[in-house]
């Protein structure tokens, strides 16, 4: 079920603009000298970031736009953060909190006008993927390997808790810039992990990661593991349980 994004606001918690609020809406840009919401903080970039909407998940996301100091969330530098009620993050030295206001409270907050023609991040990504599929993939098709049984991933902790995904073929790449599945965990690397068949053995499915210090399989920093041995994946504050679905594929 999609989360409601109505009456969500960002509030500044410190500094000279403490208490100032702005309505969260797609296309809202925040920066020191550019954007609809300007913040007087010398460590905030001229244009620091922009709010985009993920339509499938029904949530707003604040995306870094090449700033010097990035976004600080939970003490870590990240490129994006999901704007859910209660979430706090830092730009420069300014702390922001996402708040859900009552209808009466919203009447006292001015909403900046965001140009409707500005193209959001995810529509742009969709266009890029379409172009890629039409102009590149057609010439260099990705080899599809069907798994001997489906693999189910369930998010049991973190900002995407409750999410479920099932994979029946590979290779599949998952991460903050994953070509097959995007993660919203702020500390997720570009490609957190990949699912694929084991070389020369089509009965075995492997999980592998190029970031074993960030992506933890079964509580251990290891680069590869068989799906039959894998129970949990931990990335930052996110935990994912892994469940092979073998009952519908009896031996």
ABEGO torsion letter per residue (X at the ends): XBBBABGBBBBBABEAABGBBBBBBBGBBBBAABEABBBBBAABBABABBBBBBAAAGBBBBBBAGBAAEBBBGGBBBABBBBBBGBBBBBEABBBBBBBBBAAAAAABBBBBBBAABBBAAAAAAAAAAAAAAAAAAABBBBBBBBABBBBBBBABEAABGBBBBBABOBBBBEAABAABBBABAABBABABBBBBBBGBAABBBBBBABAAABBBGGBBBABBBAAABABBBBEABBBBBBBBAAABBX
